[in-house]
Amino acid sequence: QVQLVESGGGLVQPGGSLRLSCAASGSIFSMYAMGWYRQAPGKQRELVATSTSGERANYADSVKGRFTISRDNAKNTVYLQMDNLKPDDTAVYYCNARQIATARNYWGQGTRVTVSS
């Protein structure tokens, strides 16, 4: 069992930056692929970025070059650095943990990001 708690969302102007954090507890962090997803109003939840220990990070085309996912296994935390934010990035961002051995998924409660002038 994994518990995920996101933080760092908020209101930012276009071109600005935010860093999201997701703290995990309850299991061995390195045994999970960690990811960020987002869901905009009226749209389906979509992948933003994923990170698996020892592998290259994976990004949605829409955020490549602007977002960076990183993880600190010692702190059981995954981050999403978001730069050059656009209004289309407005969404609720969810942290995801996928247990590598079983493919079981866990989700955080979400943190809202609003990009607006």
C-alpha positions as CSV (number, residue, x, y, z in Angstrom):
1,Q,0.0,0.0,0.0
2,V,1.2,3.5,-1.0
3,Q,-0.1,6.8,0.2
4,L,0.7,9.8,-2.1
5,V,0.4,13.5,-1.1
6,E,0.8,16.2,-3.7
7,S,1.7,19.8,-3.1
8,G,2.8,22.9,-5.0
9,G,-0.1,23.8,-7.2
10,G,-1.5,27.2,-7.6
11,L,-2.1,30.2,-9.9
12,V,0.6,31.3,-12.2
13,Q,0.9,33.7,-15.1
14,P,1.7,32.4,-18.6
15,G,5.4,31.9,-18.9
16,G,5.8,31.3,-15.2
17,S,7.0,28.3,-13.3
18,L,5.8,25.9,-10.6
19,R,7.2,22.9,-8.9
20,L,4.9,20.1,-7.8
21,S,6.0,17.6,-5.2
22,C,4.6,14.2,-4.4
23,A,5.6,12.5,-1.1
24,A,5.1,8.8,-0.9
25,S,4.8,6.7,2.2
26,G,4.0,3.1,3.0
27,S,6.3,1.1,0.8
28,I,9.7,0.9,-0.9
29,F,9.7,3.9,-3.2
30,S,12.3,2.6,-5.6
31,M,10.1,-0.4,-6.5
32,Y,7.6,2.0,-8.1
33,A,7.4,3.8,-11.4
34,M,6.3,7.3,-10.5
35,G,4.4,9.6,-12.8
36,W,2.4,12.8,-13.1
37,Y,-0.9,12.9,-14.9
38,R,-3.3,15.8,-15.4
39,Q,-7.0,16.3,-16.1
40,A,-8.3,19.5,-17.6
41,P,-12.0,20.4,-17.3
42,G,-14.1,18.3,-19.7
43,K,-11.1,16.2,-20.8
44,Q,-9.8,12.8,-19.9
45,R,-6.9,12.3,-17.6
46,E,-3.6,12.3,-19.6
47,L,0.0,11.3,-19.0
48,V,2.4,14.2,-18.3
49,A,5.6,12.4,-17.4
50,T,6.9,9.2,-15.8
51,S,10.1,8.2,-14.1
52,T,11.4,4.7,-13.3
53,S,14.6,4.3,-11.4
54,G,17.5,3.5,-13.8
55,E,15.5,4.5,-16.9
56,R,15.1,7.6,-19.0
57,A,12.1,9.8,-18.1
58,N,9.1,9.8,-20.5
59,Y,7.2,13.0,-21.4
60,A,4.1,13.9,-23.2
61,D,4.9,15.7,-26.4
62,S,3.0,18.8,-25.2
63,V,5.4,19.3,-22.3
64,K,8.7,18.2,-23.7
65,G,11.4,20.8,-23.1
66,R,9.2,22.7,-20.5
67,F,8.6,20.1,-17.8
68,T,11.1,18.0,-15.9
69,I,10.3,15.0,-13.7
70,S,12.8,14.0,-11.0
71,R,12.7,11.7,-8.0
72,D,14.6,11.5,-4.8
73,N,14.4,7.9,-3.6
74,A,16.0,8.8,-0.3
75,K,13.2,11.2,0.4
76,N,10.4,9.1,-1.2
77,T,9.5,12.1,-3.3
78,V,8.9,12.8,-6.9
79,Y,8.9,16.3,-8.4
80,L,7.6,18.0,-11.5
81,Q,9.3,21.2,-12.5
82,M,7.1,23.1,-14.8
83,D,8.6,26.0,-16.8
84,N,7.2,28.3,-19.5
85,L,3.7,27.4,-18.4
86,K,0.8,27.9,-20.8
87,P,-2.9,28.3,-20.3
88,D,-3.4,24.9,-21.8
89,D,-1.4,23.4,-18.9
90,T,-4.3,24.4,-16.6
91,A,-5.5,21.2,-14.9
92,V,-5.6,19.1,-11.8
93,Y,-2.3,17.3,-11.6
94,Y,-2.2,13.8,-10.1
95,C,0.7,11.9,-8.8
96,N,0.8,8.2,-9.7
97,A,2.7,5.3,-8.4
98,R,2.8,2.0,-10.3
99,Q,4.2,-1.0,-8.5
100,I,6.7,-2.5,-11.0
101,A,6.2,-6.1,-9.9
102,T,2.4,-6.1,-10.0
103,A,1.4,-3.1,-12.2
104,R,-0.9,-2.0,-9.4
105,N,-1.6,1.8,-9.5
106,Y,-2.0,4.3,-6.7
107,W,-3.1,7.9,-7.0
108,G,-2.8,11.1,-5.0
109,Q,-5.7,13.4,-4.4
110,G,-4.5,15.9,-7.0
111,T,-3.3,19.5,-6.9
112,R,-4.8,22.2,-9.1
113,V,-2.6,24.3,-11.4
114,T,-4.1,27.4,-13.1
115,V,-2.2,29.3,-15.7
116,S,-3.9,32.6,-16.4
117,S,-3.1,36.3,-16.7
